[in-house]
């Protein structure tokens, strides 16, 4: 049985708590947060505190806070013997001030109140030594069947890739929604297209799945699209993305 303490009550911390609560091999012995209000949902299930001086002893401490606070939070744990890990995709493992440190990075987008099946979520782990790595693997396998040992350099590049396929793609969904709403159309009309586009990359590489006027070299359609855009930023975005798609597929044009 592994004793676990979660530090942070945001999106990641909340989802990890819910996932570990279902495990028979892990006990969340405490949740640490900044305010009593943020800890209220957890207080019905385990010990909670806002006082770093009252943090219990545990096998693993997961620091699930904003990136710019990870280092400072870890300073409050330097006297603890357990393994201290952060959940960031963008930070080095060594941002943690503790001697016994590692990374427990779940590669997923988290929104409070939206349930997730952790079994398929990739969890990327990193540690200073094999003993700690074994401990993290054991912990990760309690909630996921998709666990990977990767180093800080690899994880940073993976996080960068995730920003492109998730954050940037979601922004483009917003652009599409704006265009629809400007003509009184519902964004729901685009959802079957979004689903098929996402489904295709399970069978094809993104390059092989690429379609559209830029891929075909259909300059007339692209010029008409630019005329329809009222926002200058959207025109620039359309032009730049189209040029990049054409450059990627120029041998076929």
C-alpha positions in Angstrom: 0.0 0.0 0.0 1.3 3.4 -1.0 0.5 6.5 1.1 0.0 9.6 -1.1 -0.3 13.3 -0.4 -1.7 15.6 -3.1 -0.7 19.3 -3.0 -3.0 21.4 -5.1 -6.8 21.4 -5.6 -7.0 22.6 -9.2 -7.9 20.6 -12.3 -5.0 18.2 -12.2 -5.1 17.6 -8.5 -8.9 17.1 -8.5 -8.8 14.5 -11.3 -5.8 12.7 -9.7 -7.6 12.5 -6.4 -10.7 11.0 -8.0 -8.6 8.5 -9.9 -6.6 7.4 -6.8 -9.7 7.1 -4.7 -10.7 4.1 -6.8 -7.4 2.3 -6.2 -7.1 -0.4 -3.6 -3.3 -0.1 -3.5 -3.0 3.7 -2.9 -4.4 5.7 0.0 -4.6 9.5 -0.3 -3.8 10.4 3.3 -4.0 14.2 2.8 -4.8 17.0 0.4 -3.1 20.3 0.8 -4.6 23.5 -0.6 -4.4 27.3 -0.3 -7.9 27.9 1.0 -10.4 26.1 3.2 -13.0 26.6 0.4 -10.9 24.8 -2.2 -10.4 21.9 0.2 -14.1 21.4 1.1 -14.8 18.8 -1.6 -11.9 16.7 -0.4 -12.6 17.0 3.4 -15.4 14.5 3.2 -13.0 11.8 2.1 -9.6 12.5 3.7 -7.5 14.8 5.9 -7.0 18.3 4.5 -4.9 21.3 5.5 -3.8 24.7 4.4 -0.8 24.6 6.7 2.4 23.3 5.2 3.7 22.7 8.7 1.0 20.2 9.2 1.7 18.0 6.2 1.8 14.3 7.1 4.5 11.8 6.2 3.9 9.8 3.1 5.6 7.6 0.5 4.9 10.1 -2.4 4.0 13.8 -2.5 2.4 14.9 -5.8 2.8 18.7 -6.3 0.0 19.6 -8.7 0.2 23.4 -8.7 1.0 26.1 -11.2 4.4 25.8 -12.9 5.7 29.0 -11.3 4.9 27.8 -7.8 6.4 24.3 -8.0 9.9 25.2 -6.9 8.7 27.2 -3.9 6.2 24.5 -2.8 8.9 21.9 -3.0 11.1 23.9 -0.6 8.4 23.2 2.1 9.0 19.5 1.6 12.8 19.3 1.9 12.6 17.6 5.3 10.3 14.8 4.0 11.8 11.4 3.3 9.1 10.5 0.7 9.4 10.9 -3.1 8.3 14.4 -4.2 7.1 14.7 -7.8 5.5 17.4 -9.9 2.9 17.0 -12.7 4.2 19.6 -15.2 5.0 18.9 -18.8 7.2 21.9 -19.2 9.4 21.9 -16.1 12.7 20.0 -15.5 12.6 17.4 -12.8 15.4 19.4 -11.0 13.1 22.4 -10.4 12.1 20.5 -7.3 14.3 21.4 -4.3 14.1 18.0 -2.6 16.7 15.3 -2.8 14.3 12.5 -3.6 12.4 13.9 -6.6 10.7 12.9 -9.8 7.9 13.7 -12.3 4.4 12.2 -12.7 3.0 13.8 -15.8 -0.5 12.8 -17.0 -0.8 13.8 -20.7 -4.3 15.0 -21.0 -6.5 18.2 -20.9 -8.2 18.5 -17.6 -11.4 20.4 -16.9 -13.1 20.4 -13.5 -16.4 18.6 -13.5 -15.6 16.6 -16.7 -15.1 12.9 -15.9 -12.1 11.1 -17.5 -11.2 7.5 -17.9 -7.6 7.4 -16.6 -7.0 3.9 -17.8 -6.1 5.2 -21.3 -4.3 8.4 -20.3 -0.6 8.3 -20.9 1.4 8.9 -17.6 5.0 9.9 -18.2 7.3 9.3 -15.2 10.8 10.3 -14.4 13.0 9.8 -11.4 16.7 10.1 -10.2 17.2 6.4 -9.5 15.7 3.0 -10.3 14.1 2.6 -6.8 12.1 5.8 -7.2 11.3 5.0 -10.8 9.9 1.6 -9.7 7.8 3.4 -7.1 6.4 5.8 -9.7 5.6 3.0 -12.1 3.7 1.2 -9.4 1.8 4.3 -8.6 1.0 5.2 -12.2 -0.2 1.6 -13.0 -2.8 1.9 -10.3 -4.7 4.4 -12.4 -3.5 3.9 -16.0 -2.5 1.2 -18.4 -0.5 3.6 -20.4 2.7 4.4 -18.5 6.0 5.6 -20.0 9.5 6.4 -18.7 10.8 9.5 -20.4 13.3 12.2 -19.5 12.8 15.9 -19.0 14.0 16.8 -22.6 11.6 14.3 -24.1 8.7 15.4 -21.9 9.2 19.1 -22.8 9.0 18.3 -26.5 5.9 16.1 -25.8 4.3 19.0 -24.0 5.1 21.3 -26.9 3.5 18.8 -29.3 0.4 18.6 -27.0 0.1 22.4 -27.1 -0.2 22.2 -30.9 -2.7 19.3 -31.1 -4.8 20.5 -28.1 -4.5 24.2 -27.2 -3.9 25.6 -30.7 -6.5 23.2 -32.3 -9.1 24.3 -29.7 -8.4 27.9 -30.5 -9.1 27.1 -34.2 -12.4 25.6 -33.1 -13.2 28.9 -31.5 -12.4 30.7 -34.8 -14.7 28.3 -36.6 -17.4 29.0 -34.0 -17.0 32.8 -34.5 -17.4 32.4 -38.3 -20.5 30.3 -37.9 -22.2 32.6 -35.3 -21.5 35.6 -37.5 -24.0 34.1 -40.0 -26.4 32.7 -37.5 -25.2 29.1 -37.9 -24.7 26.7 -35.1 -21.3 25.3 -34.3 -22.9 21.9 -34.0 -22.8 21.7 -37.8 -19.0 21.3 -37.6 -19.0 18.6 -34.9 -19.3 15.6 -37.2 -16.3 17.0 -39.3 -14.3 17.5 -36.1 -15.0 14.0 -35.0 -14.0 12.4 -38.3 -10.8 14.6 -38.5 -9.8 13.3 -35.0 -10.8 9.7 -35.8 -8.7 9.6 -38.9 -5.3 10.1 -37.1 -5.9 6.8 -35.4 -5.6 5.1 -38.8 -3.5 7.6 -40.8 -0.5 9.9 -40.2 -1.6 13.6 -39.9 0.1 14.3 -43.2 -1.7 11.5 -45.0 -5.0 12.6 -43.5 -4.6 16.3 -44.7 -7.3 17.6 -47.0 -8.6 21.0 -48.1 -8.0 23.8 -50.6 -4.4 24.4 -49.5 -3.5 20.7 -49.9 -5.1 20.8 -53.4 -3.5 24.1 -54.4 -7.0 25.6 -54.9 -6.0 29.3 -54.9 -9.4 30.5 -56.1 -11.1 29.0 -53.0 -8.4 30.3 -50.7 -8.7 33.9 -52.1 -12.5 33.8 -51.7 -12.1 32.6 -48.1 -9.8 35.4 -47.2 -12.3 37.9 -48.7 -15.0 36.5 -46.4 -12.9 37.1 -43.2 -13.5 40.4 -41.5 -10.8 40.0 -38.8 -7.3 40.9 -40.0 -5.8 38.4 -37.5 -8.0 35.6 -39.0 -6.8 36.6 -42.5 -3.2 36.4 -41.4 -3.8 33.1 -39.6 -5.6 31.6 -42.7 -2.8 32.7 -45.0 0.0 31.4 -42.8 -1.6 28.1 -42.2 -2.4 27.6 -45.9 1.2 28.5 -46.9 2.6 26.0 -44.4 0.2 23.2 -45.6 1.2 24.0 -49.2 4.9 23.9 -48.3 4.5 20.6 -46.6 2.7 19.1 -49.6 4.5 21.1 -52.4 5.8 17.9 -54.1 2.2 16.8 -54.7 1.0 20.2 -56.1 
